[in-house]
Amino acid sequence: MLAGVRNGARLIVVDPRRTASARFADAWLGLEVGTDIALANTVAREILAAGLENRSFIEAATTGFDEYAASVEPWTLERGEAATGVPAEAIRHLAHAYGSADRAQLCWTLGITEHHNAVDNVLALINLALLCGHVGRHGSGLQPLRGQNNVQGGGDMGAIPNKLPGFGDILDDDVRARFDAAWGRAVPPRYGMHLTQMFAAMERRGLTALYCIGENPAQSEADVAHAIGLLEGLDHLVVQDIFLTKTARLADVVLPATAAWCETEGTVTSSERRVQRVRRAIEPPPGARDDVDIVCDIARRLGHDWRYASAEAVWDELRSLSPLHRGMSWERLEALGGIQWPCPSEDSLEPSWLHGRLWHTDPAQRGRLAPFSAVEHELPVDELTEEFPYRLTTGRRLDSYNTGVQSGGYDSPLRRGETLDLCPKDAAALGVGEGDAVRVVSRRGSVVAPVRLDPGLRPGLVFMTFHFPDQVDVNQITIEATDPKSGTAEFKAAAVRIEPLREPLGATGS
């Protein structure tokens, strides 16, 4: 993105916090937490009012436009300003910049998806792209930026409860038949559970055993004290990981795995859908085994003779079942340094962008039309009140990684430990300064942290991370309200109060 800015691209940053990215931007729109749909609908209404929509694309390639246009009509610039806190002129600038651009991308991260209406937030952005025809062309598109390597690859390989490898729907009889034939077993025609549904099932005792691979829910889940109680209540917990995480310490059985990025052979898929080879660079420590070997060994003990001669053999099975990957032979991945899916043929490569079919002049080639989705603005679940007047939003810092399991063992000159970030005006009103201890209290619990002053925050907004849970377990106070469509928790919007502490930080508990 920075390379694009240096090459002349305009960058507009939308974020409740004035982040480091905003320093490189033409404009920063500091919206209130949880008002993403209100902003998107206001931008859409202004694009329509200014006549900047791509009518020919809308008529040829989309459905549901009239209903969508009616749904955003009430969202005037003035109403958008009142709902989001972003000045009307700034919203107008964004709308005209995006609507009049020849090429434009919408990129987002967890600030959009870690809300109780996560899917609707994403749909609101998809609507904007369809409105202006900023999809299916080189340089234009929608880009969720992944927080970890191979998140995309996990989805590609079927680590989604309603999809098989290659994104075939489990309820599709033809898709299942292909896998049934290859695996010699009938794939059940029903969706599995996502993480939130799994915890709900644990609570009602519908799920009593759990096999956890490369995940640390004992520290990463919202309202984590509740989550730990459910994990402790399982009849049997197996954890397969490269570290002895807090979740692993709760387990009945721990299976030590190799580090996939340097101790195994295989593939990894980036956010841009580029599949690349991974090659073993070092030998794993004694006792650590490849994930595939562990899973196959368990399968054999359960009576199924799963054996693969190599990582390439695993990949070839995937290619035989997923049309998206069929043309990516091991040799071809090696020779080209990676290939983007879809790649159905070994004789050609597809364009690097998706959805180009929507621009085809032949309706038969254009295929299924892209739907607009009318979505409504909703405030965060955790309501601000006199008792809980501050909005806590959570996120990451450049030097650290999620719950700190992977990054905490390494020093960084940027790392300063966990803090409660406050704007100077709020700090003055509370009578606290840099480094002072405060107790942060939500409707679910409390933690103690030192104050850090951040002029990039507006009054009423505070910020913390999950990187140092052994020091400050922020997920004790986050809310477990979840999006019913995706199961994602609303990590970005908790209501809290802040209590200054007079004793030194080391003398307090959390």
LINQUI-V636373 format. One record per residue. N is the residue number from 0. D_LAST is the distance of its C-alpha to the last C-alpha in whole Angstrom. Layout:
n=(N	N)
d_last=(D_LAST	D_LAST)
This chain:
n=(0	1	2	3	4	5	6	7	8	9	10	11	12	13	14	15	16	17	18	19	20	21	22	23	24	25	26	27	28	29	30	31	32	33	34	35	36	37	38	39	40	41	42	43	44	45	46	47	48	49	50	51	52	53	54	55	56	57	58	59	60	61	62	63	64	65	66	67	68	69	70	71	72	73	74	75	76	77	78	79	80	81	82	83	84	85	86	87	88	89	90	91	92	93	94	95	96	97	98	99	100	101	102	103	104	105	106	107	108	109	110	111	112	113	114	115	116	117	118	119	120	121	122	123	124	125	126	127	128	129	130	131	132	133	134	135	136	137	138	139	140	141	142	143	144	145	146	147	148	149	150	151	152	153	154	155	156	157	158	159	160	161	162	163	164	165	166	167	168	169	170	171	172	173	174	175	176	177	178	179	180	181	182	183	184	185	186	187	188	189	190	191	192	193	194	195	196	197	198	199	200	201	202	203	204	205	206	207	208	209	210	211	212	213	214	215	216	217	218	219	220	221	222	223	224	225	226	227	228	229	230	231	232	233	234	235	236	237	238	239	240	241	242	243	244	245	246	247	248	249	250	251	252	253	254	255	256	257	258	259	260	261	262	263	264	265	266	267	268	269	270	271	272	273	274	275	276	277	278	279	280	281	282	283	284	285	286	287	288	289	290	291	292	293	294	295	296	297	298	299	300	301	302	303	304	305	306	307	308	309	310	311	312	313	314	315	316	317	318	319	320	321	322	323	324	325	326	327	328	329	330	331	332	333	334	335	336	337	338	339	340	341	342	343	344	345	346	347	348	349	350	351	352	353	354	355	356	357	358	359	360	361	362	363	364	365	366	367	368	369	370	371	372	373	374	375	376	377	378	379	380	381	382	383	384	385	386	387	388	389	390	391	392	393	394	395	396	397	398	399	400	401	402	403	404	405	406	407	408	409	410	411	412	413	414	415	416	417	418	419	420	421	422	423	424	425	426	427	428	429	430	431	432	433	434	435	436	437	438	439	440	441	442	443	444	445	446	447	448	449	450	451	452	453	454	455	456	457	458	459	460	461	462	463	464	465	466	467	468	469	470	471	472	473	474	475	476	477	478	479	480	481	482	483	484	485	486	487	488	489	490	491	492	493	494	495	496	497	498	499	500	501	502	503	504	505	506	507	508	509)
d_last=(39	39	43	44	43	45	48	48	46	44	40	38	35	33	29	27	26	29	28	30	32	33	35	37	38	41	39	35	34	31	31	28	26	28	31	33	35	36	37	39	41	42	43	45	46	47	49	51	52	53	55	53	52	54	56	58	55	54	57	58	55	52	52	51	51	53	50	47	49	49	46	45	48	46	43	45	44	43	41	39	38	37	35	33	33	35	39	42	44	41	41	45	45	42	45	48	47	46	49	51	50	52	49	46	42	39	36	33	30	26	26	29	28	25	26	27	30	30	34	35	34	35	39	39	39	41	43	44	45	47	49	49	51	48	48	50	51	51	48	47	44	41	38	35	33	31	28	29	32	34	33	36	38	35	37	40	40	39	36	36	36	39	41	43	43	45	43	46	45	45	47	50	52	54	51	50	53	53	50	52	55	53	51	53	51	50	47	46	46	43	40	37	33	31	27	26	29	28	25	27	29	27	26	29	30	33	31	30	31	29	30	28	29	27	24	21	20	17	15	17	18	16	14	14	13	16	18	16	18	21	21	21	24	26	29	30	27	29	27	30	28	28	25	23	20	17	20	23	21	21	25	28	30	29	32	31	33	34	33	35	36	37	38	40	43	43	42	39	40	38	37	41	42	44	44	44	44	42	43	42	42	40	41	37	36	38	36	35	37	38	36	40	41	38	39	43	42	40	43	46	44	44	48	48	50	48	49	49	51	49	46	49	50	47	47	51	50	48	50	53	51	49	52	49	49	53	54	52	53	51	54	54	50	51	54	52	49	47	48	47	47	49	52	54	57	58	60	59	55	54	53	49	48	48	50	53	55	54	57	59	63	63	62	62	60	58	56	54	53	49	48	46	44	43	39	38	35	32	29	25	24	21	23	22	23	23	19	18	20	19	20	17	19	18	20	21	22	25	24	22	22	20	17	18	20	24	23	20	23	25	25	25	26	25	21	19	15	13	13	13	17	19	23	24	25	22	20	23	23	20	21	18	20	19	16	15	11	10	8	9	10	13	15	13	9	6	4	5	8	12	15	18	21	23	26	26	24	26	25	22	21	18	17	15	15	15	16	13	11	10	9	7	8	10	12	9	11	14	17	20	23	25	29	31	33	31	28	26	23	22	19	21	20	17	18	15	15	13	13	13	12	15	13	13	10	10	10	7	4	0)
